[in-house]
Structures are given as structure tokens and as C-alpha cells.
């Protein structure tokens, strides 16, 4: 196969609402829970290094974090699924 036709794809989690678990003082912060708010991101490129547009899979069609943004203008393909974890 030509290198332009050989692709690799991988998925990862993007925890967009995750706060730091440590402070500049000493040790971990007490009394806080880690947020589980995440989106699944699919990244892909071919053997020549040409990248495809990333795919974001969010849990909600109309996320409050993106309520002022038209999804058609995002530089990604935006999909939603209530299970949201590929």
C-alpha cells in the first residue's frame, strides 16, 4: 500500500473540567473530588504525517460549556452519545 493510504487512529479521554489535585503548598488538596467530565477524542494520521480532523464525542448534544459556540465552526467533528466513552 502507498504510505498515503496507511492510517493510524487512537482514542483518548480529554478531562476538560479536571482541577489540579496538588497545590503549591504541601501535598494533595483535602476534601475535593476529581471531576469525571470528559470527552472522547479520536486522533488519526497517515504514514506521511497528514493529520485528519479530530473527532470529539461528548455526552450531551448541547453542552453548557459550548452553549455560546456553533458546533459547525469548531475545528473538529463534534458528535454526542449519552455513554460518551468509545
VEXDREN-2710 file (C-alpha; in Angstrom, 1 decimal):
% VEXDREN-2710
k/r/px/py/pz
1/UNK/0.0/0.0/0.0
2/UNK/1.2/3.6/-0.6
3/UNK/2.1/5.4/2.6
4/UNK/-0.6/8.0/2.0
5/UNK/-3.2/5.2/2.4
6/UNK/-1.8/3.7/5.6
7/UNK/-3.6/5.3/8.6
8/UNK/-3.3/5.0/12.4
9/UNK/-6.1/6.2/14.8
10/UNK/-6.2/6.3/18.5
11/UNK/-8.7/7.4/21.1
12/UNK/-8.1/9.2/24.3
13/UNK/-10.0/10.9/27.1
14/UNK/-9.9/14.6/27.5
15/UNK/-10.9/15.6/31.0
16/UNK/-11.9/19.2/30.3
17/UNK/-13.1/20.1/33.8
18/UNK/-10.3/18.5/35.9
19/UNK/-8.8/20.6/38.6
20/UNK/-5.3/20.2/40.0
21/UNK/-5.0/17.7/42.8
22/UNK/-2.0/19.4/44.3
23/UNK/-1.2/22.9/45.4
24/UNK/2.0/24.9/45.6
25/UNK/2.0/24.3/49.4
26/UNK/2.4/20.7/50.6
27/UNK/0.8/17.6/49.3
28/UNK/-2.7/16.9/47.9
29/UNK/-5.8/19.0/48.5
30/UNK/-8.1/17.7/51.1
31/UNK/-11.9/17.5/50.6
32/UNK/-12.0/17.6/46.8
33/UNK/-13.2/15.1/44.3
34/UNK/-11.9/14.7/40.8
35/UNK/-14.3/15.7/38.1
36/UNK/-15.2/12.9/35.7
37/UNK/-16.4/15.3/33.0
38/UNK/-14.7/14.2/29.8
39/UNK/-15.0/13.9/26.1
40/UNK/-13.6/11.1/23.9
41/UNK/-11.1/12.3/21.3
42/UNK/-10.2/10.3/18.2
43/UNK/-7.0/11.4/16.5
44/UNK/-5.7/10.0/13.2
45/UNK/-2.9/10.4/10.7
46/UNK/-1.3/8.6/7.8
47/UNK/2.2/7.3/7.5
48/UNK/3.3/10.5/5.7
49/UNK/2.2/12.6/8.7
50/UNK/-1.0/14.0/7.2
51/UNK/-3.5/14.5/10.0
52/UNK/-7.2/14.1/9.8
53/UNK/-9.6/16.4/11.6
54/UNK/-10.0/15.3/15.2
55/UNK/-13.3/13.8/16.4
56/UNK/-14.8/14.9/19.7
57/UNK/-17.6/12.7/21.2
58/UNK/-19.3/14.5/24.1
59/UNK/-22.0/13.2/26.4
60/UNK/-24.6/15.9/25.5
61/UNK/-25.7/17.4/22.2
62/UNK/-25.8/20.9/23.8
63/UNK/-23.1/21.1/26.4
64/UNK/-23.3/24.1/28.7
65/UNK/-19.5/24.6/28.1
66/UNK/-20.3/25.1/24.4
67/UNK/-23.7/26.8/24.6
68/UNK/-22.4/30.1/23.0
69/UNK/-20.5/28.3/20.2
70/UNK/-21.9/26.9/17.0
71/UNK/-20.6/23.4/16.6
72/UNK/-20.2/23.8/12.9
73/UNK/-17.5/26.4/13.5
74/UNK/-15.4/24.1/15.7
75/UNK/-12.1/22.8/14.1
76/UNK/-13.3/19.2/15.0
77/UNK/-16.1/16.8/14.1
78/UNK/-18.4/17.1/17.1
79/UNK/-20.7/14.1/17.9
80/UNK/-22.6/13.2/21.1
81/UNK/-23.6/10.0/22.7
82/UNK/-25.0/9.6/26.2
83/UNK/-22.4/6.9/27.0
84/UNK/-19.7/9.1/25.5
85/UNK/-16.9/6.6/26.0
86/UNK/-15.7/4.7/23.0
END
